Amino acid sequence: MARFHARLPSGEVVDGARAFTEAYARVPGLGFMAALGRFGPSHAFLNWGYGLFLKVRPRLQWLARRANL
């Protein structure tokens, strides 16, 4: 399953939890989420959780289609 990627203003491409953290940093009102994502131990936990989500996402999408969501 593909990961979420983002290109930073510097041209660097980041993925996974770091990409979400960088996106949240640029949305007004979500800076606190970026701060949480940049906190040392939370970054590893977020990447782990994102990896789990990627594994169950196809099943969640199937369930949503079946429920007509």
MIMIMI-309667 format. One record per residue: residue in three letters; residue number from 1; z, y, x of N, C-alpha, C in turn. Coordinates in steps of 0.02 Angstrom, whole numbers, always signed. Layout:
BEGIN
PT  type  seq    n_pz    n_py    n_px   ca_pz   ca_py   ca_px    c_pz    c_py    c_px
PT   ALA  NUM       Z       Y       X       Z       Y       X       Z       Y       X
...
REM end
This chain:
BEGIN
PT  type  seq    n_pz    n_py    n_px   ca_pz   ca_py   ca_px    c_pz    c_py    c_px
PT   MET    1      +0     -58     +42      +0      +0      +0      +0     +62     +45
PT   ALA    2     -40    +111     +26     -47    +171     +66     +17    +215     +62
PT   ARG    3     +30    +248    +117     +87    +293    +121     +64    +365    +107
PT   PHE    4    +110    +406     +85     +97    +477     +74     +90    +511    +141
PT   HIS    5     +37    +550    +151     +25    +586    +214     +21    +661    +199
PT   ALA    6     +39    +701    +249     +33    +773    +243     +13    +801    +311
PT   ARG    7     -26    +854    +310     -45    +889    +371      -5    +953    +374
PT   LEU    8     +32    +962    +428     +73   +1022    +438     +28   +1080    +460
PT   PRO    9     +53   +1142    +453     +13   +1199    +476      -8   +1194    +549
PT   SER   10     +31   +1158    +589     +14   +1149    +660     -44   +1100    +670
PT   GLY   11     -63   +1064    +617    -115   +1014    +621     -88    +943    +628
PT   GLU   12     -23    +936    +642      +7    +870    +648      +7    +835    +580
PT   VAL   13     -10    +771    +580      -8    +731    +518     +55    +689    +518
PT   VAL   14     +93    +694    +464    +155    +656    +456    +149    +613    +393
PT   ASP   15    +191    +561    +389    +187    +517    +331    +257    +497    +309
PT   GLY   16    +259    +462    +251    +322    +436    +226    +371    +490    +208
PT   ALA   17    +434    +476    +222    +488    +522    +204    +480    +590    +238
PT   ARG   18    +453    +591    +298    +444    +656    +332    +393    +698    +294
PT   ALA   19    +341    +668    +268    +291    +706    +230    +322    +736    +168
PT   PHE   20    +363    +697    +133    +397    +724     +74    +445    +780     +93
PT   THR   21    +481    +771    +148    +528    +822    +171    +492    +887    +186
PT   GLU   22    +435    +882    +219    +396    +942    +235    +368    +975    +172
PT   ALA   23    +348    +934    +124    +322    +962     +61    +378    +998     +23
PT   TYR   24    +437    +967     +19    +493    +998     -15    +513   +1064     +18
PT   ALA   25    +506   +1068     +83    +524   +1129    +119    +481   +1188     +99
PT   ARG   26    +421   +1174     +72    +375   +1227     +54    +375   +1244     -20
PT   VAL   27    +414   +1208     -60    +417   +1222    -132    +480   +1263    -146
PT   PRO   28    +472   +1322    -175    +531   +1363    -190    +581   +1325    -233
PT   GLY   29    +643   +1328    -212    +697   +1294    -249    +711   +1223    -227
PT   LEU   30    +668   +1194    -185    +679   +1126    -162    +698   +1122     -88
PT   GLY   31    +714   +1178     -58    +733   +1179     +12    +794   +1136     +27
PT   PHE   32    +839   +1130     -22    +898   +1088     -12    +879   +1015      -2
PT   MET   33    +825    +993     -35    +802    +924     -26    +773    +914     +44
PT   ALA   34    +739    +965     +69    +713    +962    +137    +770    +958    +187
PT   ALA   35    +822    +997    +175    +880    +995    +220    +912    +926    +220
PT   LEU   36    +917    +895    +162    +944    +826    +159    +900    +778    +197
PT   GLY   37    +834    +786    +190    +787    +741    +224    +787    +749    +299
PT   ARG   38    +806    +808    +322    +808    +821    +395    +875    +800    +426
PT   PHE   39    +924    +785    +385    +989    +764    +411    +980    +694    +442
PT   GLY   40    +998    +687    +505    +987    +628    +546    +987    +561    +511
PT   PRO   41   +1045    +535    +489   +1046    +468    +460   +1007    +462    +395
PT   SER   42   +1002    +516    +357    +968    +511    +293    +893    +497    +301
PT   HIS   43    +864    +521    +356    +792    +511    +367    +775    +436    +371
PT   ALA   44    +814    +398    +408    +802    +326    +413    +812    +292    +345
PT   PHE   45    +863    +313    +308    +877    +285    +242    +819    +301    +194
PT   LEU   46    +795    +362    +196    +740    +382    +152    +676    +343    +167
PT   ASN   47    +662    +333    +232    +603    +293    +250    +610    +222    +226
PT   TRP   48    +669    +194    +231    +682    +126    +208    +672    +122    +132
PT   GLY   49    +700    +170     +96    +693    +172     +23    +621    +182      +2
PT   TYR   50    +585    +223     +38    +514    +235     +23    +474    +171     +33
PT   GLY   51    +490    +134     +85    +457     +70     +97    +469     +21     +40
PT   LEU   52    +531     +19     +15    +546     -24     -43    +507      -2    -105
PT   PHE   53    +505     +64    -116    +469     +91    -173    +395     +71    -171
PT   LEU   54    +365     +74    -111    +294     +56    -105    +282     -17    -125
PT   LYS   55    +331     -59    -113    +324    -130    -131    +327    -140    -207
PT   VAL   56    +368    -101    -242    +376    -111    -314    +331     -65    -356
PT   ARG   57    +300     -17    -324    +259     +31    -361    +204      -2    -403
PT   PRO   58    +167     -51    -376    +116     -82    -419    +145    -112    -483
PT   ARG   59    +203    -143    -478    +235    -172    -537    +257    -117    -586
PT   LEU   60    +283     -63    -560    +303      -6    -603    +242     +23    -639
PT   GLN   61    +186     +28    -604    +125     +54    -635    +101      +7    -690
PT   TRP   62    +105     -59    -677     +85    -108    -727    +128    -102    -789
PT   LEU   63    +194     -95    -779    +240     -88    -835    +226     -25    -875
PT   ALA   64    +212     +30    -840    +197     +93    -873    +134     +88    -914
PT   ARG   65     +82     +56    -887     +20     +48    -926     +33      +5    -988
PT   ARG   66     +71     -47    -979     +86     -93   -1034    +126     -58   -1089
PT   ALA   67    +169     -11   -1070    +209     +26   -1118    +173     +88   -1144
PT   ASN   68    +111     +98   -1121     +70    +157   -1141    +103    +222   -1122
PT   LEU   69    +133    +225   -1063    +165    +287   -1040    +116    +331   -1005
REM end
